[in-house]
Amino acid sequence: MSPTDDRRPNWKYFRFVLPYYLPALIAVAAVAISIAYADKQREHISMDNLRAEVTENLGLLRAKLEGNMSANIQLLKGLVAALETEQTIDEARFSALSKRILSSKSQLRNVVGAPALKVAYAYPYDANKAVIGLDYRANAAQRDDALKAVATGNFVVTGPINLIQGGRGLVVRYPVMVEKAGSVPALWGLVSGVVDIDKLFADSGLFARSLDIDVAIATTEGGRLIETFYGDSAIFASAPVSMFVNFGHESWKIAAVPKGGWNQPQADMWVSRLLMLAVGAMILAPVIWVARLLRERQKNIAVLSRHQEELHALSQRLDIALEASKIGVWELDLTTGTLDWDGRMAQLYGVEMSAGSTYETWRGALHPDDVEEAEWVFRACIAEGTDYATEFRIVTPSGEIRHIRALGTQYRDSFLRQKMVGVNWNVTADVTLQQELREAKARAESQNRELELARQHMEHNSLHDALTSLPNRRYLDQYLAKLGEKAGDSEHFTLLHIDLDRFKDINDTLGHGAGDHILRQAALRLRESIRAEDFVARIGGDEFVVVCAGALKEREHLELAKRLIDAINLPLAYAGHECRIGASIGVASRADSGMQIEQLLVNADIALYEAKRHGRNRVERYNDDLKSLTITTKKTADAILRSLEKSDFVAYFQPQFDAHTLEISGVEALARWEHPELGILGPDKFLKVAENLNVVSQIDAMILDQALFQLARWRANDLDIRKVSVNISAQRLFDEALFQHLDRLKLLPGSLSFELLESISFDDKGSAVVESIERIRRYGIDIEIDDFGTGYASILSLLKISPRRLKIDRQLTFPIIESPAQRRLISSIVEIGRSLGIEIVAEGVETMEHAAILRDLGCQSLQGYALARPMDGAAFLRFAKEQARTIAESSRSA
């Protein structure tokens, strides 16, 4: 092989050419490094731009979400403000306010009101009437959030949740605090609104097809993620751009990544590399210079990129703020008169952007009533160089009237041209709400005035009698109390208690219309007859009271009472009838400075009772005797009540004898009071007081039980006593307790008789008496008429009642020894009894001569002191045994 064919490297050649190619190699290496570095920087820039785009899109979404959600909350806040002003509201008013809120552009689906945390109002009503009556405190699903809103005093947002009506929603609960005069604000209840979250997302642009990012939204608490309710939760783990959506005390975390992820290929990457290689090949000679220029270029690019991002972020925040607040921006060149509006200004004024805007555009939109003032304010600000701040109305091309608030400030641009820049925003809702609040306040004040008038009217009615317009009992009590406070203990008072006589007769015969007429005329006459300083009141029914202040003499009191009686006694005409009534008056004076005024009414009432007891149409003055009688009566009443508890009422027994054989044919049980201090007392000592106490039926029941016990005792001792009679009062005759008691007894027919006083007036009570007597007969009990000849019984009533026996009163039997007329009268009674099949019992047999005459007149049984006096059970048992023994001995001797 020759030297020329030697293929081994020639190191000398390399060492020769290396200095020439070294710069080129260095340039190639530098270009390669530059290409690699440029690729890396371009990747970073691309990534930064991509994140900036994602940030811009996400920031816009967040701003719209915050704006829409805040708008919904503000609408509810407006409703809360209205409810806090109107403390009383009905369904119609609530629906009207809610309809106005839902009619605005919002995502609210429905609104409910829950006074005292219980749902009472809902709008729309038909779709939400099922929640009426829901008690938040009792509902476990909603109680915590409701109580949280009450506790914090601010709104609480719950959700998203699935709605029963379909779709998903957020529930905003807002507490309503009302102020009452003289007190701190108090809880009225809750206002809740449901926000349609799908509509919220749609209106905020989340569903837009042009959206180039994937979004996820999650609830947070204390900065921690709680639950992802929109999008893929994996986005939060993919280095996303994240922000917080805040509305009040609530916040969400929103995150986004570009569609397709962060690692997206660059479309022009290889083209760029080829160009850089070409440029590197063209600039191999000045490679060092080019490298320096590249480094400077990269530095400038980084600075410009940072400035661009800062400017973009600032512009984005400004746009979001303006968009969320619906504020329009304008600029006026004061030199040329050129007016520039942004899109929101055009939207606010309802004009097309393509039409352009000038000063005349603004002036032409002004409300005709506001043009002069608006221009004057604008020119004054320009002339004085002050800031521009005003409010005015505009009329949109559609005819809608909007209230606009405008702010502006003057400045000079870089060319020293004087300009004014400002903002406009729509405050129609605020103005309307303020007007509604003022109207609501005016209505509330009007209602308060009406309530005060109604209160005064009700107070007057509560203190006056509706029929006579006189003060009533309540007014009298207040008057006496004030009179006592004003006068003190040293002042004397006199009360006249007036009761109309014969009023009931007129009222029963001529009707209540006549009674009302009588009462009105009586009130008028009383008012005309008293002194100007006297006080007259109707305290109920046909009773009146006159109060005379001052120390009057007894003669003056009696003269006044006589004058009142004379006035009342004058005849009255009604419906062609002449009506006459009288008056009974009780007078009581406060002569003792220590006497309570209330005691006067009691004393006057006692005196009135005494006047009516002595014949009516008269005057009685309270005195010590009446006081003593009253005290005695009260002591007697108290003793009767105590004796009833101790069963101190006992039966005494007086036998009835066969008129021919003088054998015991029956026994009458008589009530006696075993007084703890006075001993045995007859009915004349306690019966009237017992009737006033309405306890006669209890005494009757005691005597009945004792009589039946003694009857069983007599039969156990083989005494041939066929029946025992007991008295029964009128009130006992109609007492259902009597029949319940009889149901528990087992009586032999004819062994028990009820004696009815003839004074019961059988004719008046008619069918009621007959019905009760028939019920009594069904128990095998006989009916007797006691004290016959002194009461009201007629022949007709005897036919209706059909008693077994008539007892002739002692007032008729006593005079028969010396009076033939009395004997004929008794003979007539006996004949009537015989014709009706009624046995005759004669009372008051004082002598054996009485017994003989009554026997000859036809009486079957005799009863009186000549034969036997009333005696207690033990004594009667001994008497009956002795009587039976005597009769038996007489029979044996015969």
KETI-238058 format. One record per residue (C-alpha): y, x, z. Coordinates in steps of 0.25 Angstrom, whole numbers, padded with zeros to 4 digits, always signed. Last residue first. Example, Ala and Ser with C-alpha at 12.3 -4.5 7.8 and 13.67 -1.06 7.14 Angstrom:
-0004+0055+0029
-0018+0049+0031
// end
This chain:
-0028-0641+0500
-0030-0630+0510
-0036-0622+0499
-0025-0624+0489
-0014-0621+0500
-0021-0608+0503
-0021-0604+0488
-0007-0608+0487
-0003-0599+0499
-0011-0587+0494
-0005-0588+0481
+0009-0588+0487
+0006-0577+0496
+0000-0568+0484
+0013-0572+0476
+0022-0568+0488
+0015-0555+0490
+0015-0551+0475
+0030-0555+0475
+0033-0546+0486
+0026-0534+0479
+0033-0537+0466
+0047-0539+0471
+0053-0552+0475
+0061-0564+0469
+0062-0576+0478
+0052-0587+0480
+0052-0602+0481
+0065-0606+0486
+0071-0593+0479
+0068-0599+0465
+0058-0601+0454
+0052-0614+0450
+0042-0618+0439
+0038-0631+0431
+0052-0638+0432
+0050-0653+0431
+0062-0659+0438
+0053-0662+0450
+0049-0647+0451
+0064-0644+0450
+0067-0654+0462
+0056-0648+0470
+0060-0634+0468
+0074-0636+0471
+0071-0643+0484
+0062-0631+0487
+0075-0623+0487
+0081-0612+0479
+0074-0614+0466
+0083-0606+0457
+0075-0606+0444
+0067-0618+0438
+0056-0614+0428
+0054-0624+0417
+0042-0623+0407
+0045-0626+0392
+0037-0636+0384
+0050-0640+0376
+0050-0654+0381
+0047-0649+0395
+0058-0639+0394
+0068-0649+0390
+0063-0658+0401
+0065-0647+0411
+0079-0644+0406
+0082-0659+0407
+0077-0659+0421
+0085-0647+0425
+0098-0654+0420
+0094-0667+0427
+0092-0659+0440
+0106-0653+0438
+0112-0666+0436
+0106-0671+0449
+0113-0660+0456
+0110-0658+0471
+0096-0652+0471
+0098-0648+0457
+0109-0638+0459
+0101-0625+0460
+0092-0628+0447
+0103-0626+0436
+0109-0613+0442
+0095-0609+0445
+0092-0607+0430
+0081-0616+0424
+0070-0606+0419
+0064-0611+0405
+0050-0608+0402
+0041-0605+0390
+0052-0603+0380
+0053-0610+0367
+0063-0600+0360
+0067-0608+0349
+0066-0622+0356
+0073-0616+0368
+0084-0611+0358
+0086-0625+0353
+0087-0631+0367
+0098-0621+0370
+0098-0608+0378
+0112-0603+0381
+0112-0600+0396
+0112-0607+0409
+0102-0618+0408
+0090-0609+0408
+0091-0596+0417
+0078-0590+0410
+0072-0595+0398
+0057-0591+0398
+0048-0585+0387
+0033-0582+0389
+0027-0569+0385
+0013-0569+0377
+0017-0557+0369
+0020-0565+0357
+0030-0573+0365
+0039-0560+0366
+0039-0560+0350
+0043-0574+0350
+0054-0572+0360
+0060-0561+0351
+0060-0569+0339
+0066-0581+0346
+0077-0572+0351
+0080-0566+0338
+0080-0580+0331
+0091-0586+0339
+0100-0576+0346
+0111-0585+0348
+0103-0597+0352
+0095-0589+0362
+0107-0586+0371
+0101-0575+0380
+0108-0583+0391
+0095-0591+0393
+0089-0578+0399
+0075-0575+0394
+0063-0575+0404
+0051-0568+0398
+0038-0573+0403
+0025-0565+0405
+0011-0570+0409
+0011-0581+0398
+0002-0573+0389
-0005-0562+0396
+0002-0549+0393
-0003-0536+0388
+0009-0527+0387
+0012-0515+0377
+0018-0524+0366
+0027-0530+0377
+0034-0517+0379
+0036-0515+0363
+0042-0530+0364
+0052-0526+0375
+0056-0513+0367
+0060-0522+0356
+0071-0527+0364
+0076-0541+0359
+0073-0549+0372
+0077-0537+0380
+0091-0538+0376
+0091-0553+0380
+0085-0550+0394
+0071-0553+0398
+0068-0559+0412
+0053-0558+0417
+0043-0569+0419
+0030-0567+0426
+0018-0576+0422
+0005-0582+0428
+0005-0578+0442
-0009-0582+0448
-0010-0570+0458
-0023-0563+0457
-0017-0550+0463
-0020-0543+0449
-0012-0554+0443
+0000-0552+0452
-0001-0537+0448
-0001-0540+0433
+0011-0548+0435
+0018-0537+0443
+0016-0527+0432
+0021-0537+0422
+0033-0540+0430
+0036-0525+0432
+0035-0522+0417
+0044-0534+0414
+0054-0530+0425
+0055-0516+0419
+0057-0521+0405
+0068-0530+0409
+0075-0519+0416
+0074-0511+0403
+0079-0523+0395
+0091-0524+0404
+0095-0510+0401
+0107-0513+0392
+0117-0506+0401
+0126-0518+0400
+0114-0527+0403
+0110-0518+0415
+0124-0520+0421
+0123-0535+0420
+0109-0535+0426
+0112-0526+0438
+0116-0534+0450
+0114-0548+0445
+0099-0543+0442
+0096-0543+0456
+0097-0530+0465
+0086-0524+0474
+0091-0512+0483
+0106-0508+0483
+0103-0493+0483
+0092-0490+0473
+0094-0503+0466
+0080-0510+0464
+0085-0519+0453
+0078-0532+0451
+0073-0539+0439
+0066-0553+0441
+0052-0555+0437
+0049-0570+0437
+0036-0575+0442
+0027-0587+0437
+0019-0599+0442
+0019-0596+0457
+0014-0609+0464
+0024-0619+0468
+0014-0630+0465
+0024-0639+0458
+0036-0631+0453
+0026-0619+0450
+0033-0607+0455
+0041-0595+0449
+0040-0582+0457
+0051-0572+0458
+0048-0557+0455
+0056-0545+0457
+0055-0534+0446
+0061-0520+0448
+0072-0512+0442
+0072-0498+0449
+0064-0492+0437
+0069-0478+0440
+0075-0476+0426
+0080-0491+0426
+0086-0488+0440
+0094-0477+0435
+0100-0485+0424
+0103-0497+0433
+0110-0487+0443
+0119-0482+0432
+0122-0496+0428
+0125-0500+0443
+0134-0488+0445
+0141-0491+0432
+0143-0505+0436
+0148-0501+0450
+0158-0491+0443
+0163-0502+0434
+0165-0512+0445
+0172-0501+0453
+0181-0498+0441
+0183-0513+0439
+0188-0514+0453
+0196-0501+0452
+0204-0507+0441
+0204-0509+0426
+0213-0520+0421
+0208-0532+0415
+0215-0540+0404
+0210-0554+0399
+0205-0560+0386
+0191-0559+0392
+0184-0567+0403
+0182-0558+0415
+0171-0549+0409
+0181-0547+0397
+0191-0541+0406
+0181-0533+0414
+0176-0527+0402
+0190-0523+0398
+0193-0517+0412
+0180-0508+0410
+0185-0504+0396
+0199-0501+0402
+0192-0492+0412
+0183-0485+0402
+0195-0483+0393
+0203-0477+0404
+0192-0468+0408
+0195-0460+0395
+0209-0457+0400
+0203-0449+0411
+0209-0453+0425
+0215-0442+0433
+0230-0448+0432
+0224-0461+0438
+0232-0473+0432
+0225-0473+0419
+0225-0487+0416
+0215-0497+0412
+0216-0511+0405
+0205-0519+0400
+0209-0530+0389
+0202-0542+0384
+0207-0548+0372
+0207-0562+0365
+0203-0567+0351
+0208-0579+0344
+0205-0582+0329
+0211-0593+0321
+0203-0594+0308
+0209-0596+0294
+0203-0583+0289
+0208-0576+0302
+0220-0580+0310
+0222-0573+0324
+0226-0580+0337
+0234-0573+0347
+0225-0568+0359
+0226-0553+0354
+0241-0553+0357
+0240-0560+0370
+0229-0550+0374
+0238-0538+0370
+0250-0544+0378
+0241-0546+0390
+0236-0532+0389
+0251-0527+0388
+0255-0536+0400
+0243-0531+0408
+0247-0516+0406
+0261-0519+0409
+0257-0526+0422
+0248-0514+0426
+0260-0505+0424
+0261-0494+0413
+0260-0479+0416
+0260-0474+0402
+0251-0474+0390
+0245-0488+0385
+0232-0487+0377
+0227-0499+0371
+0212-0500+0367
+0205-0510+0358
+0192-0516+0357
+0187-0526+0347
+0177-0517+0340
+0181-0503+0343
+0191-0494+0350
+0204-0500+0343
+0216-0493+0348
+0230-0496+0354
+0240-0486+0359
+0253-0489+0366
+0266-0483+0364
+0271-0494+0355
+0267-0505+0365
+0255-0514+0363
+0256-0528+0357
+0257-0524+0342
+0246-0515+0342
+0237-0525+0349
+0241-0536+0340
+0237-0527+0327
+0224-0523+0334
+0221-0537+0336
+0224-0541+0322
+0215-0530+0316
+0204-0534+0326
+0205-0549+0323
+0205-0546+0308
+0192-0537+0309
+0185-0548+0317
+0189-0558+0306
+0183-0549+0296
+0171-0547+0304
+0167-0562+0304
+0173-0575+0308
+0162-0579+0318
+0157-0565+0323
+0171-0558+0323
+0178-0570+0329
+0167-0571+0341
+0167-0555+0342
+0183-0555+0344
+0182-0565+0355
+0189-0556+0365
+0195-0543+0360
+0194-0530+0369
+0206-0522+0373
+0205-0510+0382
+0219-0507+0387
+0221-0493+0392
+0232-0488+0401
+0237-0474+0403
+0244-0466+0414
+0249-0452+0412
+0248-0441+0424
+0235-0435+0418
+0241-0430+0406
+0250-0438+0396
+0247-0429+0383
+0233-0426+0385
+0229-0440+0390
+0236-0446+0378
+0229-0437+0369
+0216-0441+0374
+0219-0455+0374
+0224-0455+0360
+0211-0447+0356
+0202-0457+0362
+0210-0469+0356
+0209-0462+0342
+0194-0462+0344
+0194-0476+0348
+0202-0481+0336
+0217-0481+0333
+0221-0495+0327
+0220-0497+0312
+0213-0510+0315
+0201-0510+0306
+0200-0495+0303
+0202-0491+0318
+0209-0478+0319
+0206-0463+0323
+0195-0460+0313
+0204-0467+0302
+0216-0458+0305
+0207-0446+0305
+0201-0450+0292
+0215-0452+0286
+0219-0438+0291
+0207-0432+0286
+0208-0439+0272
+0223-0433+0272
+0218-0420+0275
+0207-0421+0265
+0217-0425+0254
+0225-0413+0258
+0213-0404+0258
+0209-0410+0244
+0223-0406+0239
+0222-0392+0244
+0208-0391+0238
+0213-0396+0225
+0225-0386+0225
+0215-0375+0228
+0206-0379+0217
+0218-0379+0207
+0222-0365+0212
+0207-0360+0210
+0206-0367+0197
+0219-0360+0193
+0214-0346+0198
+0201-0348+0191
+0208-0351+0178
+0217-0339+0179
+0205-0330+0182
+0197-0336+0171
+0209-0334+0161
+0211-0320+0165
+0208-0314+0151
+0211-0300+0150
+0222-0292+0143
+0224-0277+0143
+0236-0267+0141
+0242-0256+0133
+0257-0255+0130
+0263-0245+0120
+0275-0236+0119
+0273-0225+0108
+0274-0211+0113
+0265-0206+0102
+0254-0202+0112
+0255-0217+0118
+0265-0222+0127
+0262-0232+0138
+0264-0246+0143
+0255-0254+0152
+0248-0268+0150
+0241-0279+0158
+0238-0293+0153
+0231-0305+0159
+0227-0316+0150
+0225-0331+0153
+0217-0337+0141
+0220-0351+0134
+0210-0354+0124
+0215-0360+0111
+0205-0354+0101
+0215-0344+0096
+0217-0339+0111
+0229-0344+0119
+0234-0334+0128
+0239-0335+0143
+0247-0324+0150
+0246-0314+0162
+0254-0302+0164
+0254-0287+0167
+0262-0277+0158
+0266-0263+0164
+0280-0260+0165
+0289-0254+0154
+0300-0263+0157
+0302-0268+0143
+0287-0268+0140
+0284-0276+0153
+0295-0285+0150
+0291-0288+0136
+0277-0291+0140
+0281-0300+0152
+0291-0308+0142
+0280-0309+0132
+0270-0315+0142
+0281-0325+0147
+0285-0330+0134
+0271-0332+0128
+0265-0338+0141
+0267-0353+0137
+0263-0351+0123
+0250-0345+0127
+0250-0331+0121
+0241-0328+0109
+0253-0327+0100
+0259-0316+0108
+0246-0308+0108
+0245-0309+0093
+0260-0307+0092
+0259-0293+0099
+0248-0289+0088
+0233-0290+0087
+0224-0288+0075
+0217-0300+0067
+0204-0292+0067
+0203-0292+0082
+0202-0307+0081
+0209-0315+0092
+0204-0323+0104
+0215-0316+0114
+0204-0310+0123
+0195-0306+0111
+0207-0299+0104
+0210-0292+0117
+0195-0289+0119
+0195-0283+0105
+0207-0273+0108
+0221-0277+0105
+0232-0268+0099
+0246-0273+0098
+0257-0266+0089
+0271-0269+0094
+0276-0256+0087
+0283-0249+0098
+0276-0257+0110
+0262-0253+0104
+0254-0263+0112
+0239-0261+0117
+0229-0271+0121
+0216-0271+0129
+0208-0283+0131
+0200-0285+0145
+0187-0292+0145
+0184-0285+0158
+0170-0280+0154
+0175-0276+0140
+0187-0269+0146
+0178-0262+0156
+0167-0259+0146
+0177-0254+0135
+0184-0245+0146
+0171-0239+0150
+0167-0236+0136
+0180-0229+0133
+0178-0220+0145
+0164-0218+0141
+0167-0214+0127
+0179-0205+0131
+0170-0198+0141
+0159-0197+0130
+0168-0192+0119
+0174-0182+0129
+0160-0177+0132
+0157-0176+0117
+0169-0169+0114
+0166-0159+0124
+0152-0157+0120
+0157-0156+0105
+0167-0146+0108
+0157-0137+0115
+0147-0139+0104
+0158-0135+0094
+0162-0123+0102
+0147-0118+0101
+0146-0121+0087
+0159-0113+0084
+0154-0102+0092
+0141-0102+0084
+0149-0103+0071
+0156-0091+0074
+0143-0083+0077
+0137-0088+0064
+0149-0084+0056
+0139-0077+0046
+0128-0087+0047
+0137-0099+0044
+0131-0105+0032
+0116-0104+0038
+0121-0110+0051
+0128-0121+0043
+0115-0124+0036
+0107-0123+0049
+0117-0133+0055
+0116-0142+0044
+0101-0142+0045
+0101-0145+0060
+0111-0156+0058
+0102-0163+0048
+0090-0161+0057
+0097-0168+0069
+0103-0180+0060
+0095-0191+0065
+0094-0187+0080
+0081-0191+0086
+0081-0200+0098
+0077-0195+0112
+0085-0204+0121
+0077-0217+0119
+0075-0226+0107
+0086-0236+0111
+0095-0228+0119
+0094-0228+0134
+0100-0238+0144
+0102-0241+0159
+0108-0252+0167
+0108-0252+0182
+0112-0265+0189
+0123-0267+0199
+0127-0278+0209
+0138-0277+0220
+0148-0282+0210
+0143-0281+0196
+0138-0267+0192
+0130-0263+0180
+0126-0248+0183
+0124-0238+0172
+0112-0230+0166
+0111-0222+0153
+0096-0219+0153
+0087-0207+0157
+0074-0215+0153
+0070-0219+0167
+0080-0231+0168
+0075-0235+0154
+0061-0237+0159
+0066-0250+0166
+0066-0256+0152
+0076-0267+0150
+0082-0277+0159
+0078-0281+0174
+0075-0267+0179
+0074-0268+0194
+0079-0260+0206
+0085-0247+0201
+0092-0240+0213
+0107-0238+0214
+0107-0245+0228
+0101-0257+0221
+0099-0258+0206
+0095-0269+0196
+0090-0264+0182
+0095-0264+0168
+0088-0257+0156
+0094-0255+0142
+0089-0249+0129
+0101-0244+0120
+0106-0246+0106
+0111-0261+0108
+0114-0267+0095
+0104-0278+0097
+0112-0283+0109
+0103-0288+0120
+0110-0280+0131
+0124-0284+0126
+0130-0289+0138
+0130-0303+0134
+0115-0302+0131
+0112-0296+0145
+0120-0306+0152
+0113-0317+0144
+0100-0312+0148
+0105-0311+0162
+0109-0325+0163
+0118-0325+0175
+0115-0335+0186
+0126-0339+0195
+0126-0341+0210
+0137-0346+0219
+0134-0345+0234
+0139-0352+0247
+0152-0356+0254
+0152-0344+0263
+0164-0343+0272
+0177-0336+0271
+0183-0334+0285
+0189-0346+0292
+0203-0352+0294
+0203-0360+0282
+0190-0359+0274
+0187-0348+0264
+0175-0349+0255
+0165-0339+0251
+0156-0341+0239
+0144-0331+0238
+0141-0326+0224
+0126-0326+0219
+0124-0320+0205
+0110-0323+0199
+0106-0315+0187
+0098-0321+0176
+0085-0321+0168
+0081-0331+0157
+0076-0345+0159
+0081-0356+0168
+0072-0351+0179
+0080-0338+0178
+0072-0325+0179
+0080-0315+0188
+0090-0304+0185
+0093-0304+0196
+0102-0307+0208
+0117-0304+0209
+0124-0305+0222
+0139-0309+0223
+0147-0305+0235
+0149-0310+0250
+0138-0299+0253
+0131-0308+0263
+0132-0321+0255
+0128-0314+0242
+0116-0308+0250
+0112-0321+0255
+0111-0327+0241
+0103-0314+0236
+0093-0315+0248
+0092-0331+0247
+0088-0331+0232
+0073-0330+0231
+0071-0334+0246
+0078-0348+0244
+0082-0354+0258
+0095-0346+0259
+0098-0349+0244
+0097-0364+0246
+0094-0371+0233
+0100-0385+0234
+0103-0386+0219
+0094-0375+0212
+0087-0386+0203
+0101-0391+0198
+0102-0378+0189
+0100-0382+0175
+0106-0396+0177
+0118-0390+0186
+0123-0380+0176
+0129-0376+0186
+0124-0377+0201
+0129-0382+0214
+0123-0385+0228
+0114-0372+0230
+0113-0369+0244
+0119-0356+0250
+0130-0364+0258
+0136-0368+0245
+0127-0364+0233
+0133-0364+0220
+0126-0362+0207
+0130-0356+0193
+0122-0355+0180
+0120-0347+0168
+0130-0336+0170
+0131-0326+0158
+0145-0328+0156
+0155-0332+0145
+0163-0344+0153
+0157-0358+0153
+0148-0354+0165
+0160-0352+0174
+0167-0365+0170
+0154-0372+0171
+0153-0366+0185
+0166-0371+0190
+0164-0385+0184
+0150-0386+0190
+0155-0382+0204
+0166-0392+0203
+0156-0403+0199
+0146-0399+0210
+0156-0400+0221
+0165-0390+0228
+0171-0388+0241
+0176-0374+0245
+0184-0373+0232
+0190-0360+0233
+0178-0352+0236
+0171-0360+0225
+0181-0356+0215
+0180-0341+0219
+0165-0342+0218
+0166-0348+0204
+0175-0337+0200
+0165-0327+0206
+0154-0333+0198
+0162-0330+0185
+0165-0316+0191
+0150-0314+0192
+0148-0318+0178
+0159-0309+0173
+0153-0298+0181
+0140-0299+0175
+0146-0300+0161
+0155-0288+0163
+0144-0279+0170
+0134-0282+0159
+0145-0279+0148
+0149-0266+0155
+0134-0262+0157
+0131-0265+0142
+0144-0257+0138
+0140-0246+0147
+0126-0246+0141
+0131-0245+0127
+0140-0234+0130
+0130-0226+0139
+0120-0227+0128
+0130-0222+0118
+0133-0211+0127
+0119-0208+0130
+0116-0207+0115
+0129-0198+0113
+0124-0189+0124
+0110-0188+0118
+0116-0185+0104
+0125-0175+0111
+0113-0169+0118
+0104-0169+0105
+0116-0163+0097
+0117-0152+0108
+0103-0148+0106
+0103-0149+0091
+0116-0140+0091
+0109-0130+0101
+0097-0129+0091
+0106-0128+0079
+0114-0118+0086
+0102-0110+0090
+0097-0110+0076
+0111-0106+0071
+0112-0095+0082
+0099-0090+0078
+0103-0090+0063
+0116-0084+0067
+0109-0073+0074
+0100-0071+0063
+0112-0070+0054
+0119-0061+0063
+0106-0052+0064
+0104-0053+0049
+0113-0041+0046
+0109-0033+0058
+0095-0036+0055
+0095-0031+0041
+0093-0017+0044
+0084-0018+0056
+0075-0028+0048
+0074-0018+0037
+0071-0007+0046
+0060-0015+0052
+0053-0016+0039
+0041-0026+0041
+0027-0022+0036
+0024-0027+0022
+0022-0013+0015
+0021-0015+0000
+0032-0005-0002
+0025+0006+0005
+0014+0006-0004
+0000+0000+0000
// end
